[in-house]
Amino acid sequence: MEPWAAVLALLVLLTVGVVAVYAVSLIIAPRGPVGVGPFLSGARPHEHALSRYHVRWYAVTLVFLAFDMEMVFMYPWALVVAEVGTVALVEMFIFLGLLMVGVIYAWREGAFRWA
């Protein structure tokens, strides 16, 4: 029963932490109606929420996610490539080829132009 004691203690600690966070929130939360407008750290926003971001940043974000996913898959692959052999190498080159197609498409569409 000793392993379950640690799990039970962790659950009790978690419950106490959640209750403490809610209690602090109830103590320091503002009283009364806050208003119907958007809330920005107590100040009224001066511009529309979407006006600050240019549409080109969405393409940049997608390119970043493509490279990020490449790294997510390459780290575990690097650990097992020696054990699996040629099949793993071919699969990784196919994966990188698909990512390169996406990068070439983004380049052709102008995602890398900054002006």
C-alpha positions as CSV (number, residue, x, y, z in Angstrom):
1,M,0.0,0.0,0.0
2,E,3.0,2.3,0.2
3,P,3.1,3.2,-3.5
4,W,-0.5,4.3,-3.3
5,A,0.3,6.6,-0.3
6,A,2.5,8.7,-2.5
7,V,-0.3,9.0,-5.1
8,L,-2.8,9.8,-2.4
9,A,-0.5,12.5,-0.9
10,L,0.0,14.0,-4.4
11,L,-3.8,14.1,-5.0
12,V,-4.3,15.8,-1.6
13,L,-1.6,18.3,-2.3
14,L,-3.1,19.0,-5.7
15,T,-6.6,19.5,-4.3
16,V,-5.2,21.9,-1.6
17,G,-3.4,23.9,-4.3
18,V,-6.5,24.2,-6.4
19,V,-8.6,25.3,-3.5
20,A,-5.9,27.8,-2.4
21,V,-5.8,29.4,-5.9
22,Y,-9.6,29.7,-5.9
23,A,-9.5,31.2,-2.4
24,V,-6.9,33.8,-3.4
25,S,-8.9,34.6,-6.5
26,L,-12.0,35.2,-4.4
27,I,-10.1,37.4,-2.0
28,I,-8.4,39.7,-4.5
29,A,-11.0,39.7,-7.4
30,P,-12.7,43.1,-8.0
31,R,-16.2,43.5,-6.6
32,G,-19.2,44.7,-8.5
33,P,-19.8,44.8,-12.2
34,V,-16.6,45.0,-14.2
35,G,-18.4,46.1,-17.4
36,V,-19.3,44.7,-20.7
37,G,-16.2,45.8,-22.7
38,P,-13.0,43.8,-23.2
39,F,-10.7,43.6,-20.2
40,L,-7.0,44.4,-20.7
41,S,-5.3,44.4,-17.3
42,G,-7.7,47.0,-16.1
43,A,-7.2,49.4,-19.0
44,R,-9.5,49.9,-22.0
45,P,-7.9,48.7,-25.3
46,H,-7.0,51.5,-27.7
47,E,-7.3,49.4,-30.9
48,H,-9.1,46.4,-32.3
49,A,-7.6,43.1,-31.3
50,L,-6.9,41.9,-34.9
51,S,-5.6,45.2,-36.2
52,R,-2.0,44.7,-34.9
53,Y,-1.3,41.6,-36.9
54,H,-0.6,41.6,-40.6
55,V,-1.9,38.7,-42.6
56,R,1.7,37.8,-43.7
57,W,2.5,36.6,-40.1
58,Y,0.1,33.6,-40.6
59,A,2.2,32.3,-43.5
60,V,5.3,32.8,-41.4
61,T,3.7,30.9,-38.5
62,L,2.8,28.0,-40.8
63,V,6.4,27.8,-42.1
64,F,7.7,27.8,-38.5
65,L,5.3,25.0,-37.6
66,A,6.6,23.0,-40.5
67,F,10.2,23.3,-39.2
68,D,9.1,22.7,-35.7
69,M,7.4,19.5,-36.6
70,E,10.5,18.5,-38.5
71,M,12.5,18.8,-35.2
72,V,9.9,16.9,-33.2
73,F,10.2,13.9,-35.5
74,M,14.0,14.1,-36.1
75,Y,15.0,13.8,-32.5
76,P,13.5,10.4,-31.8
77,W,14.5,9.3,-35.3
78,A,18.1,10.1,-34.5
79,L,18.0,7.8,-31.5
80,V,16.8,4.7,-33.5
81,V,18.3,5.3,-37.0
82,A,21.3,3.1,-36.3
83,E,19.1,0.2,-35.0
84,V,16.5,0.4,-37.8
85,G,19.0,1.0,-40.7
86,T,18.3,1.9,-44.3
87,V,14.5,1.9,-44.0
88,A,14.6,4.7,-41.4
89,L,17.0,6.7,-43.6
90,V,14.7,6.4,-46.6
91,E,11.7,7.3,-44.6
92,M,13.4,10.4,-43.2
93,F,14.4,11.6,-46.7
94,I,10.8,11.1,-47.8
95,F,9.6,13.2,-44.9
96,L,12.2,15.9,-45.5
97,G,11.2,15.9,-49.2
98,L,7.5,16.5,-48.3
99,L,8.6,19.4,-46.0
100,M,10.7,20.8,-48.8
101,V,7.7,20.8,-51.1
102,G,5.9,22.9,-48.5
103,V,8.8,25.3,-48.2
104,I,9.0,25.7,-52.0
105,Y,5.3,26.4,-52.1
106,A,5.6,29.0,-49.3
107,W,8.6,30.5,-51.1
108,R,6.7,30.7,-54.4
109,E,3.6,32.3,-52.6
110,G,5.9,35.0,-51.1
111,A,5.8,33.9,-47.5
112,F,9.5,34.8,-47.1
113,R,9.2,38.3,-48.6
114,W,9.3,40.9,-45.8
115,A,8.5,44.1,-47.7
